[in-house]
Amino acid sequence: MDKTFVPRGRRKLSAVVREAGDVIHIDDVVATLSIERSKAIQLLSRWTRQAWLRRVGPGSYVPAQLDSLESEQVLDDPWVLVPALYAPAYIGGWTAAEHWGLTEQIFRQTLVMTARTVREKHQKRHGAQFVLRHIQERKLFGTEPVWRGQSKILVSDIHRTMVDMLDESSSGGGIQHTVDCLANYLKRSDRDDNLLISYAKKLGNGAVFKRLGLLVEKHPDATDLSMVCKTNLSAGNAKIDPALECPRLVSKWHLWVPEGWVSMHAE
């Protein structure tokens, strides 16, 4: 018996995988096999029943047993699932910070900012762990496309990544990790204070200026940035990190901070 024999159905799917990449959509089957959309839907349904594919979203599938399809591709990158599962969305927070080299810390979960309704913030999908943050669709700006194989995924650019972590410190893995990332951002040659401020204004959360102002006011290369933050302060007080006990007020920045922070910043 010829051990190289591959059933016709698998040969068709193998061709689709080669053309489509990690995530297969209905249109990929239509284009690769030159068939009608209704036939493509039937094929995808059949391949799923045969356990050759797994459905990851509406009209979106990933190969389940690529080794049996004579393909070298292996779905080992959770990023490729994001467009199918959560679009409109982008990779952000601590995951984007890793991507842009703002941190050496490794996070097992992938943080996704999505305009879809979020019912469960922590999700495990096809072996990958995701943390979801809901965001209004009008706030989906400051992103860059990144190619993973044949999949295009949006990632917050380095400036939007910093603003998101200052907007919600939990997205940055907590305020201390956000502080560390900010310190690295300020050293970079691609740092752009004007763009950072522009994004903060567009996002519309006054707490970003309060947190950023306090964190950069003593930095020797951030005097101008600190002054801009001061001119953009909004009324009311915020916490440096809502997850922490913050009993002391740094009145200059309208910011509640933990007890240990008082020695670093004048009240």
N, C-alpha and C positions, 0 to 999 in steps of 0.2 A: 504494500500500500504506500502511495506517495505521501510522505509525512509533510510535504510542503503544501499540500492541497488546502485551500482556504475556501469555505462556502461563499457563494455568490453574494449573499447578504452582507457578510463580513467584509468582502472586498469593496462593496459599495460604501460601507460605513468607514472603512479605512481611508478611502479616497476623500470622503467628507472631512474626516479628522485632519488629514494632511492639509486641506485647503482652509478649514475653519480655525484650527488651532485648539486651544484648551476648552473653549465654550462654543457649543454648536447651536445655531439658531435655525429656524425654519428656512429663512432665505438662503442660508449656506447650502442646505440640501437641494433647494430649487436650482441654485446656480451651478453647483458641482455636478449634479446628475441630470440637469436639463429636463426637469419634470415639473408638472403643475403643483401648485401650492397644496392642494387637497391631497395629492399623492405623497408629497413630502411629509405632511402631518401624519398620514397613515404609517409611513415608514418609521418615523420617530416614535410613534406609539408602539409599533411592533418591536423595535429595537429596545425600548424601555421594558416591555414585558419579557423580553428574552434576557434581560439583565445585562445587555451590552451598553446601555446608557442609563444615566440617572438624571431625573428632572430636577433642576435647581431653581427654576423660576418659570413664569409664563413664556412658553415657546423657547426655553433655554435648557440645554442639556450638557452634561459632561460625560466623557467616556468612562465606563465603569471598569472595564477590563482591557486596558490598552495593550497589554502584552499579547493578548489573543488576537489583536487586530493587526499584528505585524507593524506596530508603530513604536517609535522610541520616545514618544511624548508621555510624560507622567504628570498628572495633576498634583503638584506639590507646592503650588503657590496660591494661597488663599485670596490674593488680590484679584485674580482673574474672575472670581465669583461675584465681586462687588457690583459691577454694572448690571448683571442679570438679577441679582437679589435685591439691590437697594437703590438703583438709579431712579431719579436724579440724586447723585451722591458723589462724595470724594473721600479719599483716604486723608485723615487729618491727625491732629493731636500728637500723641507720643509716637505713633507709627510713622507719621510724616517727619517727625524730629529725627527718628532713626535714619530714615531715608536720606535726609539732607545733611547728616553728620553732625547734628546738634548735640547728640548724646551717644555714649557707648553702651548705655543700658539696653538690655534686650527685653522686650515685652512679648509674652506668648500670645496675647490677644491683639487683634487688628482693630483699630478704632476707625469707625466710619461715620461721617457726617451725612445724614440723609434727609431729604425733604419728604420722604414717605412717613406715614403714621407709624410711630414706634410703640408697639405694645409690650415688647420684652426688650430691655436694654442689653441684656446678655444673651447671645444666641450661639448655639453650636450647629453649624451647617456643614455637612459632608466632611466631618473631622476637623474643621477649622473653627476657631473661636473668634467671635466678633463682639465688640462693644459698640452700641449704636447711640448716636446723639441726634436728636431731631433738630432740624434747622429750616427756617423759612426759605422757600425757593429763591426769593429775591436776594438772599444772602449767599448764594452759591457763586462767589466770585473769588478772584485771587488764586486760581488753580492752574496747574500745568498738566498736560497729557504725558503719561509715561507708558511706554510699551513693554509689556511682559509677554514675550513670544509674539503671537499675533493678536493679543488682546490689548486694547487701549483703555487705560484707567486714569481717572483724574486724581491728582494729588494736590493738596494745598501747597502753594509755593512757600519758600522759607519764611517770607514776611507774614503771610497769612497764618502759617503754622504758629508763629510767635503770638500773633494777635489772638488766635483761638485759645491758646493756653492761658493767656492773660484774661480772656473773657470768662473762661471756665477752667479753673486750675485742675479739676479732676480729669479734664481732657489731656492735660500735660503730665498726668501721673502724680499730681499733688504740687503744692506751691514750691517745695524745695527743689524738685526736679525741674520745674518751670524756671526757677531762679538760675539753676545751673545751665539750662539751655539758653537763657537770655545772655548770660555771661559769655557763652561761646558765640552767640549771634553777634554781640558787640565787637568781637575780635575779627570777624570775617571780612574779607575784601568785598564780598557782595552785599554787605549790610547796606540798607537803604532807609534812612530815618524818615525821609519824606513819604515813601511808600508805606512804611509802617504806620505813620500818622494818618495817611489817607485811608488805609484799610480800617483803622480804629474808628475814624469818623463815620465811614460807610456802614460799619457794623452797628453803630449806634448805642453801645453800652458804655456809659460814662465811667463805670468801674475800671475799665481798661486803662484809662488815663491816670486814675488814682494809683492803681497798682504799678503801672509802668513808671510813673513819676517818682514814687517812693523807691523803687528798685534801682533807678539809674541816677538819682540825684547826687550821689557821691562818686559816681564813675568819672574818672578824669577826662574821658573822651565823649561824654554824653551831656555836657552842660546845656547845649542848645536843645537837645531832645527833652531834657528835664523842664526847661523853660516853656516849651511848646505844650507839654503835658499840663503845666500849671495854668496856662491860659485857656485850656480846654476842660477844666474841672467843672463838674456839674454839682448841683445842690445835693445835700443829703450825704450820709455816710455809708460806706460799704465795708465788707470784710476782705482782708487780704486773701483769705481762703475760707469759704463757708463751712468747710469740713472741720475746722479747728476752733478751739476756744480762743476768742479774741477779746479780752477784757479791757485792753488799753487803746485809747484813741490817739492817733497821730493827726492832730487837728490840721496841720499844714496840708495834708493830703486827703483829709476827710476819710480816713481809713482806720478801721479797727484791726489791731494786730495782737498776736500772742504776747505774753508777758516778756519773753526773752528778746523780743524785737525792739523794745523800748530803748535799750542801751545802744542800739545801732542807729536810731532815728529820733530826732528831737520831737517832742510833743507839740 
